[in-house]
């Protein structure tokens, strides 16, 4: 990861994502191959875009304006307060590192939260008991109440698709759409998530049940 990019001033307009954090609300769980807020996108092994090769993306919003999401399986060894010094006083004892959330607005942080820390979030429930926040001012309360990375993860940047663009990529075989769950979003080994999920939902089966059976 380019330290200079992440250390740059956070100047990118984020109006669409801010609107999502206010207005997207609670979405129904996604069925296999049905794209909606809360879905997981699992990259095909043949996906040619190097930005998303072997990626697993949580869809934060999907509507007529397009799709936004975050890549779940790109953890880094970067300390958030080192890259974003303005967080130093609010991050408390949190020891989690940054995730690369996607190529769009890489100097903007997104917080994905569950558990007790979710009570401090004024943002949408992306899927059952998993919430999105873009409010840096809430970070002290989130880190105080969260059980570390089990309840709170920090993503620098996000992914964005124009209307119908992502669906065309899915139709071309670039992505598989699976049901999102808190268990998968807060996977204990995010770097292994793509290997576990790739090809699992081809028959529309219960991916989570299959993982537990293994």
ChimeraX attribute file (.defattr): number of C-alpha atoms within 10 A of each C-alpha:
attribute: neighborCount
match mode: 1-to-1
recipient: residues
	/A:1	9
	/A:2	6
	/A:3	10
	/A:4	10
	/A:5	13
	/A:6	22
	/A:7	14
	/A:8	12
	/A:9	11
	/A:10	14
	/A:11	9
	/A:12	11
	/A:13	10
	/A:14	12
	/A:15	9
	/A:16	11
	/A:17	20
	/A:18	14
	/A:19	11
	/A:20	20
	/A:21	23
	/A:22	13
	/A:23	12
	/A:24	18
	/A:25	16
	/A:26	16
	/A:27	18
	/A:28	13
	/A:29	19
	/A:30	19
	/A:31	17
	/A:32	21
	/A:33	20
	/A:34	14
	/A:35	24
	/A:36	21
	/A:37	26
	/A:38	29
	/A:39	30
	/A:40	30
	/A:41	29
	/A:42	28
	/A:43	25
	/A:44	20
	/A:45	15
	/A:46	11
	/A:47	17
	/A:48	11
	/A:49	10
	/A:50	8
	/A:51	11
	/A:52	18
	/A:53	16
	/A:54	21
	/A:55	26
	/A:56	31
	/A:57	29
	/A:58	29
	/A:59	24
	/A:60	28
	/A:61	26
	/A:62	22
	/A:63	13
	/A:64	8
	/A:65	12
	/A:66	15
	/A:67	22
	/A:68	24
	/A:69	25
	/A:70	28
	/A:71	26
	/A:72	26
	/A:73	22
	/A:74	20
	/A:75	19
	/A:76	13
	/A:77	10
	/A:78	16
	/A:79	15
	/A:80	23
	/A:81	15
	/A:82	13
	/A:83	19
	/A:84	17
	/A:85	11
	/A:86	12
	/A:87	16
	/A:88	13
	/A:89	10
	/A:90	18
	/A:91	20
	/A:92	14
	/A:93	10
	/A:94	19
	/A:95	12
	/A:96	19
	/A:97	17
	/A:98	20
	/A:99	25
	/A:100	23
	/A:101	26
	/A:102	23
	/A:103	16
	/A:104	16
	/A:105	20
	/A:106	20
	/A:107	22
	/A:108	20
	/A:109	23
	/A:110	21
	/A:111	19
	/A:112	22
	/A:113	30
	/A:114	24
	/A:115	16
	/A:116	14
	/A:117	20
	/A:118	23
	/A:119	13
	/A:120	15
	/A:121	22
	/A:122	15
	/A:123	20
	/A:124	21
	/A:125	24
	/A:126	29
	/A:127	25
	/A:128	15
	/A:129	14
	/A:130	22
	/A:131	26
	/A:132	22
	/A:133	26
	/A:134	21
	/A:135	15
	/A:136	15
	/A:137	10
	/A:138	17
	/A:139	22
	/A:140	18
	/A:141	18
	/A:142	29
	/A:143	22
	/A:144	16
	/A:145	18
	/A:146	19
	/A:147	15
	/A:148	15
	/A:149	18
	/A:150	17
	/A:151	20
	/A:152	24
	/A:153	23
	/A:154	21
	/A:155	24
	/A:156	23
	/A:157	22
	/A:158	24
	/A:159	21
	/A:160	22
	/A:161	14
	/A:162	12
	/A:163	14
	/A:164	14
	/A:165	12
	/A:166	20
	/A:167	18
	/A:168	12
	/A:169	13
	/A:170	19
	/A:171	11
	/A:172	10
	/A:173	14
	/A:174	21
	/A:175	25
	/A:176	25
	/A:177	24
	/A:178	30
	/A:179	25
	/A:180	26
	/A:181	21
	/A:182	18
	/A:183	11
	/A:184	18
	/A:185	24
	/A:186	19
	/A:187	16
	/A:188	12
	/A:189	10
	/A:190	18
	/A:191	17
	/A:192	12
	/A:193	20
	/A:194	21
	/A:195	14
	/A:196	13
	/A:197	21
	/A:198	20
	/A:199	15
	/A:200	19
	/A:201	20
	/A:202	13
	/A:203	10
	/A:204	13
	/A:205	14
	/A:206	14
	/A:207	20
	/A:208	17
	/A:209	9
	/A:210	13
	/A:211	11
	/A:212	7
	/A:213	7
	/A:214	5
